[in-house]
Amino acid sequence: MSSAAAIVAVSFAVSAPVRAADDAVIQKWIAEFQPSTLSKEDQKKELEWFAKAAEPFKGMEINVVSETITTHEYESQTLAKAFSEITGIKLKHDLIQEGDVVEKLQTQMQSGKNVYDGWINDSDLIGTHFRYGQTVVLSDYMTGEGKDVTDPMLDVNDFIGKSFTTAPDGKLYQLPDQQFANLYWFRYDWFTNPDYKAKFKAKYGYELGVPVNWSAYEDIAEFFTNDIKEINGVKVYGHMDYGKKDPSLGWRFTDAWLSMAGNGDKGIPNGLPVDEWGIRMEGCRPVGSSVERGGDTNGPAAVYSITKYLEWLKKYAPPQAQGMTFSEAGPVPAQGNIAQQMFWYTAFTADMVKPGIAVMNADGTPKWRMAPSPHGAYWKEGMKLGYQDAGSATLLKSTPPDRRKAAWLYLQFIVSKSVSLKKSHVGLTFIRESDIWDKSFTERAPKLGGLIEFYRSPARVQWTPTGNNVPDYPKLAQLWWQNIGDASSGAKTPQAAMDALAAAQDSVMERLEKSGVQGACGPKLHKKEKPEYWFAKAEKDGTIAPQRKLANEKPKGETVDYDTLIKSWPATPPKRAEAK
């Protein structure tokens, strides 16, 4: 067929009327996708668009991959089936471990062979995707090569995480598919107990409440572990965490633990010139992570963060926590003997609200709440305050163009307004402003422990993923668990462990610089200077990192009443510029 004839054929397919059989399929799935922020008429219009746009790819077998969480299970089991029935594209959505997703992504990038047609991988890789030039730039694709398969109702401005997936060139490289934050979790029933409140105030001189700073978190951990000790005959602990030297220990820290302490500079979504990994960037080029090169990975704020992590794990968490991994530690707060946890993923919400578990009331409301995390002694207003995971739709240039188009249709389908609100109710991992403010979540909010209130709050913007400063996430991320694991096991002091981590990161970036593979935005390391040079430079420039060691790393504890905090947040959605 000539190219002109092909264009005519495609045009005819897109404009052809929907057959009665197809209409029945669409109506069946509209019933599944309730509630929706769209009317059923608009859902029908959007789903008909997908059916028509997919005509040229009918019968193709397309493979997409993501990590395994509740949201992606719904996509794999329900949305992939819906898409296949509506479009005639045979869609297979694989679920594998997050580490395996990254490994397979690396394989395709390094070999150029098509492993998967579409990817849902963390926006933590934005710096990697931007620099290697192997990722399709979505903002260009949607107006260029992929315009004919880009949903006219997509509404990119409705996505709350698009700043996470935008590179220094101002272009969109990925599209968020699910998001969850790393928040503070606490036993609301215990914190509002009049007897506990009176005892805490008598000892510490301030109210028992949501800790604003790490000092208060530490006081509360001490109070429940060593003063309250037991509740209803059960030993209780003021803190929960995990410490086994395992790859999941790396996420524990790259997922923004240092930023909570006050490492890095001001800036949203990530500090500039120094981010929460301690990597300094000038222009679009990473220039070092050790303090000697102007970074902050081994600076006083980072060392303080590791010191506190180890101290609290040893003194206030259950003894077995030190030998646990991420997946082993996750279910523990739901068992009912943990007072608070600073490092708690909202992805656990669906499991934490199951009827009959120890932390749920008989009426279906939780005994716990989530709230913004407290900050460490080095933190300054304007810094990020925690981590938000944003698993995001990603296309690679090594995927054949027709397969890429078919995959792009599916990746849009699973974030489309037709299905997004229902998906949000299943997985509780929000990506759209319109979903967060939907009346169905206003009604459900009392049973979700503060999740809706947080996502509607102005505080939300301070929780962000790894950003553009990290030039090769797969290579650098694995260094964290290996080096911090040495501190966790006691083999090294926190300072020695962070010195080793900073040196290892600089070594990887030096190799990237020498290879020249990342071009004009690849690393270009600063020469080493004495730390005093960089401390003085930050003070002179009006930036923050690296900070000098504080004389007092435990200021007075400060708390806020949870209910007062919630009431202080706005009750109506922000106005936004509509997509043109």
N, C-alpha and C positions, 0 to 999 in steps of 0.2 A: 504494500500500500504506500502511495506517495505521502509526503509529509502534509500536503494540502488536504488530501483525502482523510488522513488521520485526524486532522484538526476538525474537519466537518463531522466525522464520526463521533468524536468526543463531544462536540457541541450538541449534536443531536441527542446523545445519551444523557447529557446534563439537563436538556430541556424537555425530555420525554416525560409524559404524564406517569404518575405512580400507579401501577397495576393494583387491582382490588386485593390480590393476595398479599402484595407488599404492604398495602394499607392496613390489613389485618395484623400483620407482624408488628408494624409500628404502633398500632393501638394497644397491642398486648404489652409492649415494653413501656409505653407511656404510663400504663397502670402500675408497672413495677417502679417507675421513677417518680414516685410521690413520697414526700412533698417535693415541689420544685419551685424555684423563684420565677419560672416562666409559667404562663398560662398553658393549658393543654393544647390550645391552638398554636402557640409559638413553639412548644415542644415538637408538635407535628411538623411544623415548618422546618425546624432545625434538623430533625431526624430524616425528613425527606431530602434535605440538602445532602446529608451524608450518603444516603442511598444513591442519589444521582451522581455525586462527585466520585463515588467508588466504582461506577460502571466500567471504566477502562481496566480495572484491576480485579474484576470479578473472577473467582476461581483460584486466585493466587493464594499461596500459603505463606503467611507472614509471621515472623517470630519476634517477640518483644520480651524483655527481661526486667525484673525488679527484685529488690530484697523482699523478705517475708515479714510483713506486718499485716494487721487486720485490714487496713485500707486496700492493700495490694491483693489480699486474698479475695476481697469482694470484686475487684477488677478482674482477677484471673478467672474466678468461678462464674460471675454473673455478667459483668460488662463485656468481657471478651465474647461470650456467647451471644449477647445482645447485638454487638457489633457485627459478628459473623452472620447472624440471621438477617439483619437490616441491610447489610452491604454485599453479601455474597463473597466477601474476602474471608478466607479461613485463618482466623487469628488464634495464635497460640501464645499465651502469656505465661512465661516460666517464672517461678518463684525460687530464688536461691539465697544463700547468706550474703550479707552486704559485702564481706571481704571477697567473695567469689565474683560478685558483680564487678568490682574494681579490677580484679585479676583478668576477667574475660574482656573487659573494656581495654585494658592495657594490651592484651593479645591482639585485638583487632587494630588498635592504633599502631602497634609495632610491626605487624605482619601485612597490614593492608587487606587481609582476607575478611570477608563479611561473616562475622560470628552471629550477630543479631541485627535485625533490620531497624529496631528502635530500642532505646534504652531509657530506663528511669533510674538515674543515678544522682547521688547527692550534689547539690549546688556547691558543696565544699570543693568540688573540682573546677570551679569557675576559672581560677588562675591557671590551671592546667589546660583546660579547653581553649582558653583565650590565646595562650602562648604557643601551643604546638601546631595550631592551624589545621587540625584534622577534624574539627567540629563544624557543622553547618551553622552559620550565623542566622538565627531564626528571624531576626528583624529584616534581614535582606531576603531570606528565603520566602517569607510570607508576602512580600511585595514583588518578588521576581519569579524564580523558577517554580516555586510552590504556590503561587497565587491562586491557581485553579483548584487547589486542594486545601485552601485555607478557609476555615469556617467564617462567613461574614458576621456571625453572631458571637464570635469568640470573646470579644471585649477584653483585650489584654489589660486595660487600665483597672479592671475589677480584681486582678490578682494582687494579693497583699505582699507577695514575696518577689515581685519582679526586680526590685533593686538588688536582691541577692544574686540574680542570674544575669546581671548587666556587667559587662567588662569595662576596663578603663577607657575603651574606645567609644563608650556610650551605647553599645549595641547589645541586644538580647541574644544570649547563646543557649539558654535553657528556659523551659516553662514549668513553673512549680506544679506538681501533681498531688503532693501531700506535704503538710508541715506539722511539726510538733515542737514544743518548747521544753526547755529544761528548767523547771520552776522549784520553788520552795513548797513543801508539803508538810502539813501538821495536823495533829489531832485537835480539832476545833472543840470537841466536847471536853477535853482535858484543859485546854487553854481558857475556857470560860467557866471552869469549876471554881466557885467562890473561895473554897478552902485553899486550893493550889495558888490562886491569884493572891490571896492574903499572905501566904507563906513566902511566895516569890518576892513580893514587894517589901516585906519585912527584911529579907536577906539582902536584896540588891538595890533597893531604893527607887525602883521604877516598875512600871506595870508589865505583867506577863502578857505578851501579845506577839504579833508578827515582827520578827527581828528586822530592823532596818540595816544594821551593820553586823559584822562577824563577831564583834564583842558580845552582843546580845545573844546571838546564836550559841556561842560558847557557854554563856551563863545558863541559858535554857537547857543545853545538853547536860551540863553539870547538875543542874537542879533536878531534872527528872531521873538521871542515872543514880545520883548519890544522895539526894534528899527524899524524893518520893519513893524511889527504889521498887516498890511493888504496887500494883493496882489490881484489886480483886484477887489477891493471892498469886499474881503472875509478875515475874521480874520484868521491869520495863527499862528501856534504853532511850537516851536523849538524842540519838544520832544513828544513822544507817549509811553504809557505804560498802565498798568492796576493795580488795587489795592484792588479789592473786596476779603474779607476773604472767600476763596473758594478753593477746592482742586487744581484748576489750578494755584493758587498762589504759590503752592509748586514747580511746574515745573519751574516757573519763576526763582527760586533760585537754586534748585538742578541742573537745566540745566546750571550750571557753572557760575552764576553771581559772586560768590565769587572769582573764578579763574580770571575773568576779572579784578577784583580789585587788585589782587596780593596775594590772600590767598593761603596757602599751600606751597609746595616746587617745585623745578624744576623737570622735568621728563615728557616724552611723552610715552604713552598716558595720564598718570596721575602722579601727584607729588609723590615722595617717599623721606622720609618716611611718609610725610603728604600730603594727597590729597586735592582736591578742596572742599570737604565737611568738611574739617578740621579734618578728621579722621587719626590718626597716625597708621601706620602698621610696625611691626618689624617681619622680615621673612614673613610668610603668615598670621600672627595673628594681628587683630586690637587690639590696646592697649588703646584707649581713644580718645575722641573728644574735651573735655574741655582743656583749656590751663593748668590747674592744673595737667592733665595727659599727657601733651606733645602734645595735639591736637591744633587746631586753629579755631574751630567753633565759639568761642566767643572772639577771639583775636582782636587786633586793626584793622587788615586788613578786617576782616569780619564785624566789627561794622561800619567801614568806608563805606563798600559796601552798607550796609542797609541805612545808613544816607544819602548817595548820591541818592539812589533809591527814598527815601521818599521826599527829597528836590526837585529833578527834577520833580517828579510826581505832586507835589503841585504847583511849580512855573512856569513850562514850558509846561505842557500837558493840553489838553482840560479839563475843570472842571469835566465833566462826566466820565473821565478815572478812577478816584479814585473809582468809583462804578462799574467798568466793570470787567468781567472775561476775560480769554484768548480768548475764541471764539468770544466774543463781541468786543474786542479791535482789533482783527486781521484784519478785513476789513477796518478800519479807514484810514490808510495811502493812500489807493487807492481812497479815496474820494477827495483828492487833496489839503488839507490845512495843511499838516504836512511836515516840512522841513527835518527832520531826525529822525531815530529811531535806537538806538543802539542794541536793542534786537529784531531782526526780523528773522523769520524762512524762509529759502529758500523753504520750502514746500508750501509757499504762492505764489511762482513765477508764476505758471500756472494761478492763478486767477489775478495776478498783470499785466499780459500781454494781457488781453482780449481787443479786439478792442472796441474803443468807450468810455472807461472809462477815468476819468479825468486826469490820470497820463500817458496816452499813446498819442503819436503823430499820426497824420493822416496816416503817411507812415508805421505804424506798429512798429516803434522803441519806446522804453520807454523814458519818461522824467526823469526817476530815474536811479540810479545805486546801486549795492551792492558792498561792499568792506570789507576788514578785520576790525574787531571791534577795537576801541581804548582800551588802557589798563589803569588801575588805578595807583595811586601813589605808591602802594606797589609791583607792578608787576616787575619781573626781567626777562631778556632774558633767554630762556630755559624753562619757565613755559608754560603750556597750556594757550590758550587765549580765549577759548570759547567752546561751546557745539556742539556736532554733534549727532543727533539721528541715531541709527542704528537698525532698526527693523530686527530681525534675526531669521532664521529657527532654531527651537529647538525641540528636541525629548526627551520624558520622559521614564524612565525605566518601569513605570507602564503601559505603552501601550503594548498590546500583540505584540509579535515579528512580526507576519505576517502583522498586521495593521501598525506597525511602518515602515516596509519596504515599504509598499505601499505609506504611507505618505511621506517617504523620497524621493521616486521617484518624487512625485509632488513638494516637496519643492526644489528639484534640477531643475526640469523642469522650474519653474518660475524665476530662476536665470541663466539658461543655456545661452550660447552664441547664441543659435538659437533665443531666444526671448528677451534677455536682452537689446539690443540697442533700439528696438521698444518700450519696456516698459519704457526705460529711456526718450524717446521722449514724451511719454504720461504723465508720472508723474514727470519727472525732478528730480528724486532721485537716484543718481548714485551709483553703487556698483563696477563697473569694470573699471580698467585703460583703457582697450581697447575701451570701450564705450566713455569715456571722450575725448579721442584723435581721435575719428572717424571723418572723413571729413564732415559727415552730421552735426556734432555739430560745426565744424569750420564755416560752412555756416550759421548755425542758431544763432551763438553767438551774433551778433549785435542786435538781437531782445530779448535777455534774460538778459540784464542789468548787465553783469559782472559775471553771474553764471558760465559760462564755463571757463572764465579767472581765477576765484577763484579756481575751482576744478583742473585746470591745474597748479596752482601755488605752489611754495614750502611752502607757508604759510598754505596750507590746513592741514598739519599734526598737527598743533597746536589746531585744533578743534576736540575734542574727547568726547565720552560719559562718564558717570559715570563708575568708574573702580573697580578693585579688592578689594580696601580697605573697601568697603561697604558690610558688611556680610549678611545683610537681607534687600534688597531694599524695599520690600513692607512694612515692619514694620517701617523702619526708614524714608522713604520718606513722609509718612503721618504726621510726626511730624513737618515738615517744614512749611506747610501752617497754621497749628494751632498756632505755636509760632511766626512766622514772621507776620502773620495776626494781632497779638496783637500790633505789631509795626506799621503796616499799618493803623490800626484803631485808633491809638493814645493811646491805653490802656497801652502800655509799651514803654519805651525808647528803642532805638536800642540795647543798651548794655544789658538791662534787658531781652529783647526778645531773644538775642543770648545766654545769660547765661542760660536761661530756655531751649533753644533748645539743647545746649551742654549737660546739665544735663540729659535731656530726652533721648538723644542718648546713653549716658553712661549707663543709667538705663536699656535700652533695651539690650545693649551689655553685661551688668552684668548678666542679666537673661539668655542670650544665653550661657555665660561662665558657669554658675551654672548648666545648663541643660546638658552640654557636648554634645549636639546634633550635633554640627558641627566638632567634633573631633579635630585633631591636628592643624587645621588652623582656629578654632573658636576663638572668642575674649578671651583675657586674660589681663584684665585691669591693667594698672600701678597704683601704689598708688599715692595719691595726693601729690603734692609738691607746693611750692610757685611759682608763675609765673616767678619770676626772675631766678629760677633754670633752667627752660626750655629756657628762652631767652638766658641765658649764654651758655647752652649746644649747642643750634643751632649755636651760634657764634663760639664756640670751635670746633664743628664737621665740620664746613664749610657748614652746611645746612641753611635753611632760616626760616622755620616755627617752632614755632610761632615768628612773628616779633614784635619788640617793636613799640610803637606808634611813628609815624613820627612827627617831629617838624613842618614840612610844608607839608600838604596834598594836596596843590594845587601849583605844580610847573608851570612854564610858559607853556602856550599852544603851541602845536606843530601840524602842519598839513602837508599833502603831496598832491601834485597835482594828481588827479585820473588818468589822461591819462599817466603821467610820471610813476606812480606806475605800471600800466598795462604793459607798454612797458619794464619795468625792469625784468619781469618774463620770464622764458624760453619759447621758441616757439616750442620745440620738446619734445616728450615723453621721460621719463627717461628709461634707460636700466634696465632690471630686470632679475633675474635668472629664467630660465624656470623650471617648475615643472619636477621632474625626473620621 
